[in-house]
């Protein structure tokens, strides 16, 4: 979000002290909507990643457990629990990373398109308000679909 404020401060010449209430309100709304998108995208991606990585992680955990003498005597349920834990950890980390990257890129791209192409003739206040709201809302809306 700070990159967006920098764009409007330097390019649209919006003084941060003069427009502080607008910046704060816009940033809070955009932060809420983009974090909503993070959560939705992460949830969707975590399941997909877990399905794709299941066999690889199972093979890795089994070979790791079989290489240690103290873990060779584990029951099948304990091995399955360790595989499930590892699969959840890996898929959660990858889904979080992807969600942050994807949503930030999409948000920034939409800000640039709306601010510099669609709303370039409007004043800076309208430009900031509409482009921030549209970009954050569209990112949140896209995250709800599968």
C-alpha positions in Angstrom: 0.0 0.0 0.0 2.9 2.4 0.6 4.0 2.1 -3.0 0.5 3.3 -4.0 0.7 6.3 -1.6 4.1 7.1 -3.1 2.6 7.1 -6.6 0.0 9.6 -5.7 2.4 11.7 -3.6 5.1 12.0 -6.3 3.2 11.6 -9.6 -0.2 13.2 -8.8 1.4 15.7 -6.4 -0.9 14.9 -3.5 0.7 16.3 -0.3 0.6 13.6 2.4 -0.2 16.1 5.2 -3.0 17.7 3.3 -4.6 14.5 2.1 -3.8 12.4 5.3 -7.4 11.7 6.2 -8.1 10.5 2.6 -4.9 8.4 2.5 -5.7 6.8 5.9 -9.3 6.0 4.9 -8.4 4.7 1.5 -5.5 2.6 2.9 -7.7 1.1 5.6 -10.4 0.1 3.1 -7.8 -1.2 0.6 -6.0 -3.1 3.3 -9.2 -4.8 4.5 -10.2 -5.8 0.9 -6.8 -7.0 -0.1 -6.3 -9.0 3.1 -9.7 -10.6 2.4 -8.4 -11.5 -1.0 -5.2 -13.0 0.5 -7.3 -15.3 2.8 -9.6 -16.4 0.0 -6.8 -17.1 -2.5 -4.7 -18.9 0.1 -7.6 -21.1 1.0 -8.2 -22.1 -2.6 -4.5 -22.6 -3.4 -3.7 -24.5 -0.3 -6.0 -27.4 -1.3 -4.7 -27.5 -4.9 -1.1 -27.4 -3.8 -1.7 -30.2 -1.2 -3.2 -32.4 -3.8 -0.3 -31.9 -6.2 2.4 -32.4 -3.6 0.9 -35.3 -1.8 2.9 -38.1 -3.4 6.2 -36.2 -3.4 5.9 -35.3 0.3 4.9 -38.8 1.3 7.9 -40.3 -0.5 10.2 -37.7 1.1 8.9 -38.2 4.6 8.9 -42.0 4.3 12.5 -42.1 3.1 13.5 -39.7 5.9 11.7 -41.9 8.5 13.2 -45.1 7.1 16.8 -43.7 7.2 16.7 -43.1 11.0 16.8 -46.2 13.2 14.7 -44.6 16.0 11.8 -43.9 13.6 11.7 -47.3 11.8 9.4 -48.7 14.6 6.7 -46.0 14.1 3.2 -47.3 13.4 1.5 -46.6 10.1 -0.8 -44.1 11.7 2.1 -42.1 13.2 3.8 -42.1 9.8 0.6 -40.9 8.1 0.2 -38.2 10.7 3.7 -36.9 10.0 3.1 -37.0 6.3 -0.2 -35.0 6.8 1.6 -32.5 9.0 4.4 -32.0 6.5 1.9 -31.7 3.6 -0.1 -29.1 5.5 3.0 -27.1 6.4 4.4 -27.1 2.9 1.0 -26.3 1.2 0.3 -23.5 3.7 3.6 -21.8 3.2 3.4 -22.1 -0.6 -0.2 -20.9 -0.7 0.6 -17.9 1.5 3.5 -16.9 -0.6 1.6 -17.2 -3.9 -1.5 -15.4 -2.5 0.6 -12.4 -1.4 2.5 -12.2 -4.7 -0.5 -12.7 -6.9 -2.8 -10.3 -5.1 -0.2 -7.5 -4.7 0.7 -7.7 -8.4 -3.0 -7.6 -9.4 -3.7 -4.7 -7.1 -0.8 -2.7 -8.3 -1.6 -3.4 -11.9 -5.2 -2.3 -11.4 -4.1 0.9 -9.6 -1.8 1.8 -12.5 -4.4 1.1 -15.2 -7.2 2.9 -13.4 -5.2 5.8 -12.2 -3.0 6.6 -15.2 -5.3 5.5 -18.1 -8.9 5.4 -17.1 -9.0 8.3 -14.6 -6.2 10.5 -15.9 -8.4 13.5 -16.6 -10.0 13.5 -13.1 -8.6 15.4 -10.1 -6.2 13.7 -7.7 -8.7 13.2 -5.0 -11.3 11.5 -7.2 -8.5 9.6 -8.9 -7.1 8.2 -5.6 -10.5 7.4 -4.2 -11.9 5.7 -7.2 -8.7 3.9 -8.4 -8.0 2.6 -4.9 -11.5 1.4 -4.3 -11.9 -0.2 -7.7 -8.6 -2.0 -7.5 -9.1 -3.3 -4.0 -12.7 -4.2 -4.7 -11.8 -6.0 -7.9 -9.0 -8.0 -6.3 -11.4 -9.0 -3.5 -14.1 -9.9 -6.0 -11.7 -12.1 -8.1 -10.6 -13.9 -5.0 -14.1 -15.2 -4.3 -14.3 -17.2 -7.5 -12.6 -20.5 -8.1 
